[in-house]
């Protein structure tokens, strides 16, 4: 990856570090040949301090859904308000429920009555390349999506979206045994508005999606203390881990040992000047295609964002397939979420009439566009109610 590409993706502050991204610079397509290495380079660049002493990682300064899907989208300035954590819109609640749901974090920081899952919320953030494309093409409203139905939505190279999952520090111990006193030495900590509270929250997972290939690259990272980190599908890391494969436990949510990192990875982290807490995060896996060369379906899912927050079992989780389903109809309204695996099917997007006519237009793997596009009445399922903003 050239320095110019790195700078485009992460900003000028990361450009100097990018010179060390790929020591073997002869590879014309590292995203395809070394996806795990590329994933870790993106992680390191995204985790770098946004500014000296700010306490924020670079990705935390990017535009959220709340910044993007509004009548007047605005790139956040350096002093923008604290993050607001939302419930997951890809799960059982569906896009029509903006302020409630089985996995919602209530103002009192208590879960839904069944107490099945911990209270973990998420935020979706995008870099300036992604933000500008959405705004310039008016894809932040259903009107804009409807107008784009006849053409192709094609995000530019350098587009990056991240999905960060956070848990209130006060609830870590009940989930994985980490006390509030231990949290600062183990987790990247931020502060967030959750309902009417302003509390410290711990980053438990980070999913990074980047437009480096036509079908994008997909990488998901988890904190090593996540109880279900490698459940069902195992974990696989050919660059950052000393042992490339971690076998899944026979029973779910039993936890896994610390993911010992490779010497090459530690060297890159040291050069980047990252805080030691970032060594507590592990790459669960990467995904660059729907199937293997022998036609076997590829799988990738995060035990937090998919299993807990979206209710999707690991054997049914394929990031690339799910996001290929991201589409809108002629009115700019979102297609249904199918949670399929393997290669997409034409029937998902084309009507049954004769001759067949397009029913849905793909949004280039970006679910936030059809899910969050602002309706004519000013409502979007990805925005908090006015009383909660």
C-alpha atoms as a printed R data frame, in Angstrom:
    type eleno elety resid chain resno       x       y       z
1   ATOM     1    CA   UNK     A     1   0.000   0.000   0.000
2   ATOM     2    CA   UNK     A     2   1.576   3.286  -1.023
3   ATOM     3    CA   UNK     A     3   2.038   6.142   1.397
4   ATOM     4    CA   UNK     A     4  -0.450   8.217  -0.636
5   ATOM     5    CA   UNK     A     5  -3.164   5.606  -0.109
6   ATOM     6    CA   UNK     A     6  -2.485   5.404   3.636
7   ATOM     7    CA   UNK     A     7  -2.640   9.158   3.946
8   ATOM     8    CA   UNK     A     8  -5.913   9.239   2.035
9   ATOM     9    CA   UNK     A     9  -7.452   6.680   4.356
10  ATOM    10    CA   UNK     A    10  -6.235   7.895   7.726
11  ATOM    11    CA   UNK     A    11  -5.104  11.498   7.305
12  ATOM    12    CA   UNK     A    12  -1.830  13.384   7.259
13  ATOM    13    CA   UNK     A    13  -0.899  12.432  10.828
14  ATOM    14    CA   UNK     A    14  -0.647   8.793   9.779
15  ATOM    15    CA   UNK     A    15   1.338   9.381   6.604
16  ATOM    16    CA   UNK     A    16   4.760   9.215   8.232
17  ATOM    17    CA   UNK     A    17   3.931   5.914   9.875
18  ATOM    18    CA   UNK     A    18   2.656   4.513   6.591
19  ATOM    19    CA   UNK     A    19   6.184   4.408   5.205
20  ATOM    20    CA   UNK     A    20   6.646   1.318   7.381
21  ATOM    21    CA   UNK     A    21   3.283  -0.229   6.419
22  ATOM    22    CA   UNK     A    22   4.632  -2.777   3.995
23  ATOM    23    CA   UNK     A    23   8.398  -3.301   4.076
24  ATOM    24    CA   UNK     A    24   8.131  -5.658   1.068
25  ATOM    25    CA   UNK     A    25   6.748  -2.951  -1.190
26  ATOM    26    CA   UNK     A    26   6.835  -5.086  -4.335
27  ATOM    27    CA   UNK     A    27   3.394  -6.620  -3.728
28  ATOM    28    CA   UNK     A    28   0.902  -4.799  -5.985
29  ATOM    29    CA   UNK     A    29  -2.161  -5.989  -4.053
30  ATOM    30    CA   UNK     A    30  -1.450  -6.648  -0.354
31  ATOM    31    CA   UNK     A    31  -5.159  -6.429   0.521
32  ATOM    32    CA   UNK     A    32  -5.677  -9.661  -1.385
33  ATOM    33    CA   UNK     A    33  -2.383 -11.460  -0.717
34  ATOM    34    CA   UNK     A    34  -1.837 -10.385   2.918
35  ATOM    35    CA   UNK     A    35  -5.253  -9.425   4.292
36  ATOM    36    CA   UNK     A    36  -4.332 -10.043   7.927
37  ATOM    37    CA   UNK     A    37  -1.304  -7.779   7.670
38  ATOM    38    CA   UNK     A    38  -3.377  -5.081   5.974
39  ATOM    39    CA   UNK     A    39  -6.037  -5.429   8.676
40  ATOM    40    CA   UNK     A    40  -3.517  -4.834  11.438
41  ATOM    41    CA   UNK     A    41  -2.033  -1.830   9.648
42  ATOM    42    CA   UNK     A    42  -5.497  -0.316   9.428
43  ATOM    43    CA   UNK     A    43  -6.101  -1.080  13.094
44  ATOM    44    CA   UNK     A    44  -2.824   0.552  14.138
45  ATOM    45    CA   UNK     A    45  -3.471   3.671  12.064
46  ATOM    46    CA   UNK     A    46  -7.058   3.972  13.335
47  ATOM    47    CA   UNK     A    47  -5.996   3.506  16.974
48  ATOM    48    CA   UNK     A    48  -3.307   6.198  16.928
49  ATOM    49    CA   UNK     A    49  -4.025   9.178  19.203
50  ATOM    50    CA   UNK     A    50  -6.211  11.762  17.513
51  ATOM    51    CA   UNK     A    51  -4.184  14.495  19.218
52  ATOM    52    CA   UNK     A    52  -1.600  14.547  22.019
53  ATOM    53    CA   UNK     A    53  -3.320  14.113  25.354
54  ATOM    54    CA   UNK     A    54  -6.799  13.887  23.841
55  ATOM    55    CA   UNK     A    55  -7.443  10.334  25.050
56  ATOM    56    CA   UNK     A    56  -9.273   9.667  21.778
57  ATOM    57    CA   UNK     A    57  -8.228   7.305  19.035
58  ATOM    58    CA   UNK     A    58  -8.231   8.701  15.509
59  ATOM    59    CA   UNK     A    59 -11.308   6.700  14.478
60  ATOM    60    CA   UNK     A    60 -13.308   8.335  17.276
61  ATOM    61    CA   UNK     A    61 -13.010  11.704  15.533
62  ATOM    62    CA   UNK     A    62 -14.667  10.485  12.339
63  ATOM    63    CA   UNK     A    63 -18.280  11.164  11.361
64  ATOM    64    CA   UNK     A    64 -20.951   9.089  13.072
65  ATOM    65    CA   UNK     A    65 -24.386   8.180  11.770
66  ATOM    66    CA   UNK     A    66 -25.693  11.112  13.813
67  ATOM    67    CA   UNK     A    67 -23.318  13.465  11.981
68  ATOM    68    CA   UNK     A    68 -24.094  12.019   8.562
69  ATOM    69    CA   UNK     A    69 -27.782  11.167   8.287
70  ATOM    70    CA   UNK     A    70 -29.383  14.496   9.017
71  ATOM    71    CA   UNK     A    71 -30.813  17.331   6.929
72  ATOM    72    CA   UNK     A    72 -27.503  19.157   7.298
73  ATOM    73    CA   UNK     A    73 -24.606  16.665   7.501
74  ATOM    74    CA   UNK     A    74 -21.546  18.101   9.195
75  ATOM    75    CA   UNK     A    75 -18.057  16.714   9.613
76  ATOM    76    CA   UNK     A    76 -17.316  16.846  13.366
77  ATOM    77    CA   UNK     A    77 -14.819  19.462  14.503
78  ATOM    78    CA   UNK     A    78 -12.064  18.771  17.004
79  ATOM    79    CA   UNK     A    79 -14.247  19.710  19.965
80  ATOM    80    CA   UNK     A    80 -17.418  17.911  18.933
81  ATOM    81    CA   UNK     A    81 -19.740  16.529  21.569
82  ATOM    82    CA   UNK     A    82 -19.161  13.226  23.317
83  ATOM    83    CA   UNK     A    83 -20.242  10.049  21.585
84  ATOM    84    CA   UNK     A    84 -23.777   8.743  21.855
85  ATOM    85    CA   UNK     A    85 -24.034   4.975  21.776
86  ATOM    86    CA   UNK     A    86 -26.987   3.486  19.896
87  ATOM    87    CA   UNK     A    87 -28.563   0.058  19.753
88  ATOM    88    CA   UNK     A    88 -27.672  -2.241  16.894
89  ATOM    89    CA   UNK     A    89 -29.979  -1.753  13.889
90  ATOM    90    CA   UNK     A    90 -29.017  -4.961  12.076
91  ATOM    91    CA   UNK     A    91 -30.514  -7.267  14.659
92  ATOM    92    CA   UNK     A    92 -33.858  -8.562  15.780
93  ATOM    93    CA   UNK     A    93 -35.391  -5.126  16.349
94  ATOM    94    CA   UNK     A    94 -35.154  -4.173  12.675
95  ATOM    95    CA   UNK     A    95 -34.753  -0.666  11.270
96  ATOM    96    CA   UNK     A    96 -38.190   0.503  12.342
97  ATOM    97    CA   UNK     A    97 -37.395   0.624  16.092
98  ATOM    98    CA   UNK     A    98 -35.068   3.499  16.877
99  ATOM    99    CA   UNK     A    99 -35.332   3.763  20.639
100 ATOM   100    CA   UNK     A   100 -36.116   0.348  22.040
101 ATOM   101    CA   UNK     A   101 -35.290  -3.288  21.560
102 ATOM   102    CA   UNK     A   102 -34.013  -6.418  23.232
103 ATOM   103    CA   UNK     A   103 -30.396  -5.257  23.190
104 ATOM   104    CA   UNK     A   104 -30.986  -1.570  23.947
105 ATOM   105    CA   UNK     A   105 -29.114   0.277  26.694
106 ATOM   106    CA   UNK     A   106 -31.732   1.999  28.812
107 ATOM   107    CA   UNK     A   107 -31.050   5.370  30.519
108 ATOM   108    CA   UNK     A   108 -30.534   3.622  33.870
109 ATOM   109    CA   UNK     A   109 -27.907   1.343  32.278
110 ATOM   110    CA   UNK     A   110 -29.998  -1.758  32.691
111 ATOM   111    CA   UNK     A   111 -30.743  -4.309  30.010
112 ATOM   112    CA   UNK     A   112 -34.097  -5.541  28.816
113 ATOM   113    CA   UNK     A   113 -36.011  -7.617  31.420
114 ATOM   114    CA   UNK     A   114 -34.768 -11.008  30.180
115 ATOM   115    CA   UNK     A   115 -31.127 -10.074  31.017
116 ATOM   116    CA   UNK     A   116 -29.894 -12.454  28.321
117 ATOM   117    CA   UNK     A   117 -27.113 -10.192  27.032
118 ATOM   118    CA   UNK     A   118 -24.842  -7.576  28.574
119 ATOM   119    CA   UNK     A   119 -25.657  -3.956  27.860
120 ATOM   120    CA   UNK     A   120 -23.345  -3.340  24.905
121 ATOM   121    CA   UNK     A   121 -24.033  -0.534  22.444
122 ATOM   122    CA   UNK     A   122 -22.385   0.510  19.209
123 ATOM   123    CA   UNK     A   123 -21.407   3.430  17.055
124 ATOM   124    CA   UNK     A   124 -20.683   3.451  13.344
125 ATOM   125    CA   UNK     A   125 -18.025   5.886  12.158
126 ATOM   126    CA   UNK     A   126 -16.690   6.726   8.676
127 ATOM   127    CA   UNK     A   127 -13.635   8.545   7.405
128 ATOM   128    CA   UNK     A   128 -13.754  11.763   5.423
129 ATOM   129    CA   UNK     A   129 -13.674   9.944   2.080
130 ATOM   130    CA   UNK     A   130 -16.833   7.993   2.962
131 ATOM   131    CA   UNK     A   131 -18.571  11.006   4.511
132 ATOM   132    CA   UNK     A   132 -17.905  13.254   1.523
133 ATOM   133    CA   UNK     A   133 -19.174  10.639  -0.941
134 ATOM   134    CA   UNK     A   134 -22.450  10.217   0.954
135 ATOM   135    CA   UNK     A   135 -22.985  13.961   1.226
136 ATOM   136    CA   UNK     A   136 -21.946  14.882  -2.321
137 ATOM   137    CA   UNK     A   137 -24.277  12.219  -3.755
138 ATOM   138    CA   UNK     A   138 -27.108  13.097  -1.335
139 ATOM   139    CA   UNK     A   139 -27.294   9.532  -0.083
140 ATOM   140    CA   UNK     A   140 -28.146  10.713   3.426
141 ATOM   141    CA   UNK     A   141 -31.853  11.004   2.543
142 ATOM   142    CA   UNK     A   142 -34.341   8.591   1.038
143 ATOM   143    CA   UNK     A   143 -35.018  11.226  -1.645
144 ATOM   144    CA   UNK     A   144 -31.372  11.113  -2.629
145 ATOM   145    CA   UNK     A   145 -31.345   7.320  -2.656
146 ATOM   146    CA   UNK     A   146 -34.430   7.256  -4.845
147 ATOM   147    CA   UNK     A   147 -32.757   9.652  -7.290
148 ATOM   148    CA   UNK     A   148 -29.703   7.381  -7.412
149 ATOM   149    CA   UNK     A   149 -31.733   4.262  -8.210
150 ATOM   150    CA   UNK     A   150 -31.025   4.403 -11.937
151 ATOM   151    CA   UNK     A   151 -27.253   4.577 -11.538
152 ATOM   152    CA   UNK     A   152 -24.498   2.834  -9.625
153 ATOM   153    CA   UNK     A   153 -23.438   3.650  -6.073
154 ATOM   154    CA   UNK     A   154 -19.684   3.144  -6.013
155 ATOM   155    CA   UNK     A   155 -17.690   4.411  -3.032
156 ATOM   156    CA   UNK     A   156 -14.138   5.525  -3.895
157 ATOM   157    CA   UNK     A   157 -10.969   3.673  -2.980
158 ATOM   158    CA   UNK     A   158  -9.846   4.787   0.468
159 ATOM   159    CA   UNK     A   159 -13.334   4.634   1.973
160 ATOM   160    CA   UNK     A   160 -13.288   3.231   5.526
161 ATOM   161    CA   UNK     A   161 -16.094   2.519   7.965
162 ATOM   162    CA   UNK     A   162 -15.636   1.204  11.476
163 ATOM   163    CA   UNK     A   163 -18.125  -0.293  13.888
164 ATOM   164    CA   UNK     A   164 -17.110   0.084  17.516
165 ATOM   165    CA   UNK     A   165 -18.837  -1.748  20.351
166 ATOM   166    CA   UNK     A   166 -18.701  -0.329  23.880
167 ATOM   167    CA   UNK     A   167 -19.766  -1.550  27.314
168 ATOM   168    CA   UNK     A   168 -20.086   0.646  30.420
169 ATOM   169    CA   UNK     A   169 -17.027   0.026  32.598
170 ATOM   170    CA   UNK     A   170 -19.358  -0.567  35.539
171 ATOM   171    CA   UNK     A   171 -20.802  -3.635  33.792
172 ATOM   172    CA   UNK     A   172 -17.564  -5.348  32.762
173 ATOM   173    CA   UNK     A   173 -17.220  -7.388  35.937
174 ATOM   174    CA   UNK     A   174 -20.598  -9.050  35.602
175 ATOM   175    CA   UNK     A   175 -19.744  -9.999  32.000
176 ATOM   176    CA   UNK     A   176 -16.132 -11.153  32.069
177 ATOM   177    CA   UNK     A   177 -14.798 -10.543  35.577
178 ATOM   178    CA   UNK     A   178 -12.825  -7.351  34.888
179 ATOM   179    CA   UNK     A   179 -13.296  -4.881  37.738
180 ATOM   180    CA   UNK     A   180 -13.645  -1.142  37.273
181 ATOM   181    CA   UNK     A   181 -10.212  -0.729  38.810
182 ATOM   182    CA   UNK     A   182  -8.627  -3.085  36.283
183 ATOM   183    CA   UNK     A   183 -10.366  -1.685  33.211
184 ATOM   184    CA   UNK     A   184  -8.010   1.219  32.454
185 ATOM   185    CA   UNK     A   185  -4.999  -1.097  32.161
186 ATOM   186    CA   UNK     A   186  -6.817  -3.557  29.887
187 ATOM   187    CA   UNK     A   187  -9.140  -1.499  27.670
188 ATOM   188    CA   UNK     A   188  -9.230   1.620  25.583
189 ATOM   189    CA   UNK     A   189 -11.601   3.766  27.646
190 ATOM   190    CA   UNK     A   190 -13.757   6.615  26.417
191 ATOM   191    CA   UNK     A   191 -16.796   8.418  27.750
192 ATOM   192    CA   UNK     A   192 -20.236   8.368  26.220
193 ATOM   193    CA   UNK     A   193 -23.778   9.557  26.633
194 ATOM   194    CA   UNK     A   194 -25.997   6.523  27.163
195 ATOM   195    CA   UNK     A   195 -29.541   7.675  27.641
196 ATOM   196    CA   UNK     A   196 -29.282  10.465  30.239
197 ATOM   197    CA   UNK     A   197 -25.964   9.233  31.672
198 ATOM   198    CA   UNK     A   198 -22.392  10.274  30.848
199 ATOM   199    CA   UNK     A   199 -20.217   7.336  31.751
200 ATOM   200    CA   UNK     A   200 -16.839   5.694  31.043
201 ATOM   201    CA   UNK     A   201 -17.135   2.935  28.452
202 ATOM   202    CA   UNK     A   202 -14.689   0.228  27.390
203 ATOM   203    CA   UNK     A   203 -14.053  -0.723  23.765
204 ATOM   204    CA   UNK     A   204 -14.769  -4.448  23.411
205 ATOM   205    CA   UNK     A   205 -14.649  -4.845  19.632
206 ATOM   206    CA   UNK     A   206 -13.753  -2.939  16.494
207 ATOM   207    CA   UNK     A   207 -14.799  -3.909  12.978
208 ATOM   208    CA   UNK     A   208 -12.952  -2.231  10.086
209 ATOM   209    CA   UNK     A   209 -14.278  -2.237   6.523
210 ATOM   210    CA   UNK     A   210 -12.266  -0.625   3.742
211 ATOM   211    CA   UNK     A   211 -12.729  -0.139  -0.005
212 ATOM   212    CA   UNK     A   212  -9.432  -1.585  -1.216
213 ATOM   213    CA   UNK     A   213 -11.012  -4.320  -3.333
214 ATOM   214    CA   UNK     A   214 -14.249  -4.239  -5.390
215 ATOM   215    CA   UNK     A   215 -15.963  -6.337  -2.698
216 ATOM   216    CA   UNK     A   216 -14.149  -4.440   0.071
217 ATOM   217    CA   UNK     A   217 -11.964  -5.938   2.796
218 ATOM   218    CA   UNK     A   218 -13.466  -7.035   6.105
219 ATOM   219    CA   UNK     A   219 -11.595  -7.363   9.396
220 ATOM   220    CA   UNK     A   220 -12.955  -7.817  12.873
221 ATOM   221    CA   UNK     A   221 -11.077  -7.375  16.159
222 ATOM   222    CA   UNK     A   222 -12.068  -8.345  19.678
223 ATOM   223    CA   UNK     A   223 -10.692  -7.792  23.145
224 ATOM   224    CA   UNK     A   224  -9.073 -10.995  24.349
225 ATOM   225    CA   UNK     A   225 -11.356 -11.063  27.408
226 ATOM   226    CA   UNK     A   226 -14.554 -11.319  25.331
227 ATOM   227    CA   UNK     A   227 -16.064 -14.643  26.499
228 ATOM   228    CA   UNK     A   228 -17.170 -15.773  23.028
229 ATOM   229    CA   UNK     A   229 -14.236 -14.386  21.029
230 ATOM   230    CA   UNK     A   230 -13.430 -17.519  18.986
231 ATOM   231    CA   UNK     A   231 -16.657 -19.480  19.502
232 ATOM   232    CA   UNK     A   232 -17.904 -21.815  16.751
233 ATOM   233    CA   UNK     A   233 -15.636 -20.610  13.930
234 ATOM   234    CA   UNK     A   234 -12.336 -20.186  15.770
235 ATOM   235    CA   UNK     A   235  -9.936 -17.274  15.235
236 ATOM   236    CA   UNK     A   236  -7.377 -16.909  12.449
237 ATOM   237    CA   UNK     A   237  -4.497 -14.422  12.166
238 ATOM   238    CA   UNK     A   238  -1.544 -15.043   9.865
239 ATOM   239    CA   UNK     A   239   0.338 -11.875  10.820
240 ATOM   240    CA   UNK     A   240  -0.375 -10.481  14.275
241 ATOM   241    CA   UNK     A   241  -0.587 -13.716  16.292
242 ATOM   242    CA   UNK     A   242   2.253 -16.017  17.331
243 ATOM   243    CA   UNK     A   243  -0.080 -18.956  16.686
244 ATOM   244    CA   UNK     A   244  -2.168 -18.356  13.580
245 ATOM   245    CA   UNK     A   245  -5.179 -20.468  14.595
246 ATOM   246    CA   UNK     A   246  -7.185 -20.526  17.812
247 ATOM   247    CA   UNK     A   247  -9.599 -23.456  18.076
248 ATOM   248    CA   UNK     A   248 -13.096 -22.770  19.343
249 ATOM   249    CA   UNK     A   249 -14.228 -24.075  22.714
250 ATOM   250    CA   UNK     A   250 -16.714 -26.980  22.797
251 ATOM   251    CA   UNK     A   251 -19.078 -24.799  24.822
252 ATOM   252    CA   UNK     A   252 -19.760 -21.109  24.104
253 ATOM   253    CA   UNK     A   253 -18.801 -18.151  26.277
254 ATOM   254    CA   UNK     A   254 -16.061 -19.988  28.181
255 ATOM   255    CA   UNK     A   255 -13.370 -17.450  27.317
256 ATOM   256    CA   UNK     A   256  -9.943 -17.777  25.712
257 ATOM   257    CA   UNK     A   257  -6.345 -17.237  26.710
258 ATOM   258    CA   UNK     A   258  -4.529 -14.021  25.877
259 ATOM   259    CA   UNK     A   259  -3.673 -13.815  22.181
260 ATOM   260    CA   UNK     A   260   0.125 -13.719  22.141
261 ATOM   261    CA   UNK     A   261   1.222 -11.335  19.395
262 ATOM   262    CA   UNK     A   262   3.997 -11.909  16.885
263 ATOM   263    CA   UNK     A   263   7.310 -10.099  17.123
264 ATOM   264    CA   UNK     A   264   6.649  -8.370  13.792
265 ATOM   265    CA   UNK     A   265   3.355  -7.003  15.060
266 ATOM   266    CA   UNK     A   266   4.827  -5.787  18.362
267 ATOM   267    CA   UNK     A   267   7.531  -3.982  16.446
268 ATOM   268    CA   UNK     A   268   4.960  -2.111  14.366
269 ATOM   269    CA   UNK     A   269   2.942  -1.185  17.462
270 ATOM   270    CA   UNK     A   270   6.102   0.150  19.097
271 ATOM   271    CA   UNK     A   271   6.959   2.254  16.027
272 ATOM   272    CA   UNK     A   272   3.438   3.666  16.009
273 ATOM   273    CA   UNK     A   273   3.689   4.694  19.648
274 ATOM   274    CA   UNK     A   274   0.416   3.056  20.633
275 ATOM   275    CA   UNK     A   275  -0.496   2.651  24.292
276 ATOM   276    CA   UNK     A   276  -0.047  -0.839  25.749
277 ATOM   277    CA   UNK     A   277  -3.812  -1.331  26.104
278 ATOM   278    CA   UNK     A   278  -4.049  -1.864  22.328
279 ATOM   279    CA   UNK     A   279  -2.043  -5.073  22.723
280 ATOM   280    CA   UNK     A   280  -5.107  -6.550  24.422
281 ATOM   281    CA   UNK     A   281  -7.022  -6.669  21.142
282 ATOM   282    CA   UNK     A   282  -6.947  -9.644  18.792
283 ATOM   283    CA   UNK     A   283  -7.757 -10.107  15.127
284 ATOM   284    CA   UNK     A   284 -10.528 -12.671  14.875
285 ATOM   285    CA   UNK     A   285 -10.243 -12.907  11.089
286 ATOM   286    CA   UNK     A   286 -10.444 -11.225   7.706
287 ATOM   287    CA   UNK     A   287 -12.676 -11.781   4.703
288 ATOM   288    CA   UNK     A   288 -12.120 -10.782   1.065
289 ATOM   289    CA   UNK     A   289 -14.449 -13.095  -0.860
290 ATOM   290    CA   UNK     A   290 -17.793 -14.850  -0.544
291 ATOM   291    CA   UNK     A   291 -16.371 -18.341  -1.098
292 ATOM   292    CA   UNK     A   292 -13.009 -20.087  -1.207
293 ATOM   293    CA   UNK     A   293 -11.350 -21.272  -4.424
294 ATOM   294    CA   UNK     A   294 -13.125 -24.606  -3.936
295 ATOM   295    CA   UNK     A   295 -16.548 -23.000  -3.480
296 ATOM   296    CA   UNK     A   296 -16.725 -23.336   0.302
297 ATOM   297    CA   UNK     A   297 -18.650 -20.518   1.981
298 ATOM   298    CA   UNK     A   298 -16.464 -18.124   3.965
299 ATOM   299    CA   UNK     A   299 -17.598 -16.968   7.394
300 ATOM   300    CA   UNK     A   300 -16.681 -14.011   9.585
301 ATOM   301    CA   UNK     A   301 -18.549 -12.602  12.524
302 ATOM   302    CA   UNK     A   302 -17.853 -10.780  15.757
303 ATOM   303    CA   UNK     A   303 -19.021 -12.345  19.010
304 ATOM   304    CA   UNK     A   304 -20.184  -8.921  20.198
305 ATOM   305    CA   UNK     A   305 -21.562  -7.081  17.178
306 ATOM   306    CA   UNK     A   306 -23.138 -10.139  15.542
307 ATOM   307    CA   UNK     A   307 -23.767 -12.758  18.235
308 ATOM   308    CA   UNK     A   308 -24.779 -10.452  21.103
309 ATOM   309    CA   UNK     A   309 -26.024  -7.260  19.489
310 ATOM   310    CA   UNK     A   310 -27.581  -8.677  16.321
311 ATOM   311    CA   UNK     A   311 -28.510 -12.169  17.519
312 ATOM   312    CA   UNK     A   312 -26.756 -13.883  14.590
313 ATOM   313    CA   UNK     A   313 -25.082 -17.208  15.400
314 ATOM   314    CA   UNK     A   314 -21.410 -17.455  14.249
315 ATOM   315    CA   UNK     A   315 -22.085 -20.237  11.689
316 ATOM   316    CA   UNK     A   316 -24.608 -17.916  10.021
317 ATOM   317    CA   UNK     A   317 -22.418 -14.813  10.023
318 ATOM   318    CA   UNK     A   318 -20.730 -13.593   6.851
319 ATOM   319    CA   UNK     A   319 -19.835  -9.908   6.858
320 ATOM   320    CA   UNK     A   320 -19.282  -9.696   3.119
321 ATOM   321    CA   UNK     A   321 -22.544 -11.450   2.208
322 ATOM   322    CA   UNK     A   322 -24.662  -9.529   4.686
323 ATOM   323    CA   UNK     A   323 -23.300  -6.220   3.413
324 ATOM   324    CA   UNK     A   324 -23.772  -7.254  -0.205
325 ATOM   325    CA   UNK     A   325 -27.485  -7.287   0.678
326 ATOM   326    CA   UNK     A   326 -27.371  -3.569   1.567
327 ATOM   327    CA   UNK     A   327 -29.799  -2.070  -0.928
328 ATOM   328    CA   UNK     A   328 -32.712   0.331  -1.342
329 ATOM   329    CA   UNK     A   329 -35.862   0.250  -3.445
330 ATOM   330    CA   UNK     A   330 -37.063   2.914  -5.897
331 ATOM   331    CA   UNK     A   331 -38.381   4.978  -2.991
332 ATOM   332    CA   UNK     A   332 -35.067   4.930  -1.162
333 ATOM   333    CA   UNK     A   333 -36.286   2.503   1.481
334 ATOM   334    CA   UNK     A   334 -34.082  -0.271   2.799
335 ATOM   335    CA   UNK     A   335 -34.249  -3.859   1.641
336 ATOM   336    CA   UNK     A   336 -34.847  -6.551   4.240
337 ATOM   337    CA   UNK     A   337 -31.848  -8.010   6.042
338 ATOM   338    CA   UNK     A   338 -31.571 -11.690   5.186
339 ATOM   339    CA   UNK     A   339 -28.382 -12.739   7.035
340 ATOM   340    CA   UNK     A   340 -27.358 -15.081   4.243
341 ATOM   341    CA   UNK     A   341 -23.923 -16.631   3.667
342 ATOM   342    CA   UNK     A   342 -22.040 -17.387   0.459
343 ATOM   343    CA   UNK     A   343 -22.408 -15.662  -2.903
344 ATOM   344    CA   UNK     A   344 -25.288 -13.185  -3.412
345 ATOM   345    CA   UNK     A   345 -28.230 -14.310  -5.549
346 ATOM   346    CA   UNK     A   346 -29.788 -12.206  -8.335
347 ATOM   347    CA   UNK     A   347 -33.247 -12.939  -6.918
348 ATOM   348    CA   UNK     A   348 -32.400 -10.810  -3.883
349 ATOM   349    CA   UNK     A   349 -32.400  -7.689  -6.056
350 ATOM   350    CA   UNK     A   350 -34.494  -8.435  -9.155
351 ATOM   351    CA   UNK     A   351 -38.265  -8.706  -9.283
352 ATOM   352    CA   UNK     A   352 -40.124 -11.809 -10.426
353 ATOM   353    CA   UNK     A   353 -41.907 -10.194 -13.385
354 ATOM   354    CA   UNK     A   354 -41.251 -10.773 -17.079
355 ATOM   355    CA   UNK     A   355 -39.056  -9.150 -18.137
356 ATOM   356    CA   UNK     A   356 -37.332  -9.009 -14.777
357 ATOM   357    CA   UNK     A   357 -36.861  -5.491 -13.441
358 ATOM   358    CA   UNK     A   358 -34.569  -4.272 -10.665
359 ATOM   359    CA   UNK     A   359 -36.335  -4.203  -7.338
360 ATOM   360    CA   UNK     A   360 -33.437  -3.020  -5.185
361 ATOM   361    CA   UNK     A   361 -30.288  -1.046  -5.937
362 ATOM   362    CA   UNK     A   362 -27.182  -2.111  -4.028
363 ATOM   363    CA   UNK     A   363 -25.528   0.506  -1.826
364 ATOM   364    CA   UNK     A   364 -21.980  -0.802  -2.424
365 ATOM   365    CA   UNK     A   365 -21.829  -2.895   0.758
366 ATOM   366    CA   UNK     A   366 -22.671   0.044   3.072
367 ATOM   367    CA   UNK     A   367 -25.721  -0.833   5.171
368 ATOM   368    CA   UNK     A   368 -25.758   2.564   6.867
369 ATOM   369    CA   UNK     A   369 -26.939   4.241   3.666
370 ATOM   370    CA   UNK     A   370 -30.265   2.418   3.137
371 ATOM   371    CA   UNK     A   371 -30.833   1.832   6.852
372 ATOM   372    CA   UNK     A   372 -30.142   5.370   8.013
373 ATOM   373    CA   UNK     A   373 -31.251   7.542   5.076
374 ATOM   374    CA   UNK     A   374 -33.488  10.327   6.328
375 ATOM   375    CA   UNK     A   375 -37.172  10.002   5.428
376 ATOM   376    CA   UNK     A   376 -39.311  12.946   4.311
377 ATOM   377    CA   UNK     A   377 -40.674  13.298   7.840
378 ATOM   378    CA   UNK     A   378 -37.142  13.778   9.176
379 ATOM   379    CA   UNK     A   379 -37.036  10.411  10.923
380 ATOM   380    CA   UNK     A   380 -34.208   7.914  10.638
381 ATOM   381    CA   UNK     A   381 -33.839   4.703  12.663
382 ATOM   382    CA   UNK     A   382 -30.160   5.554  13.200
383 ATOM   383    CA   UNK     A   383 -30.851   8.756  15.115
384 ATOM   384    CA   UNK     A   384 -31.768   9.070  18.765
385 ATOM   385    CA   UNK     A   385 -35.075  10.576  19.718
386 ATOM   386    CA   UNK     A   386 -34.859  14.381  20.139
387 ATOM   387    CA   UNK     A   387 -35.168  14.015  23.926
388 ATOM   388    CA   UNK     A   388 -32.089  11.801  24.010
389 ATOM   389    CA   UNK     A   389 -29.773  13.965  21.884
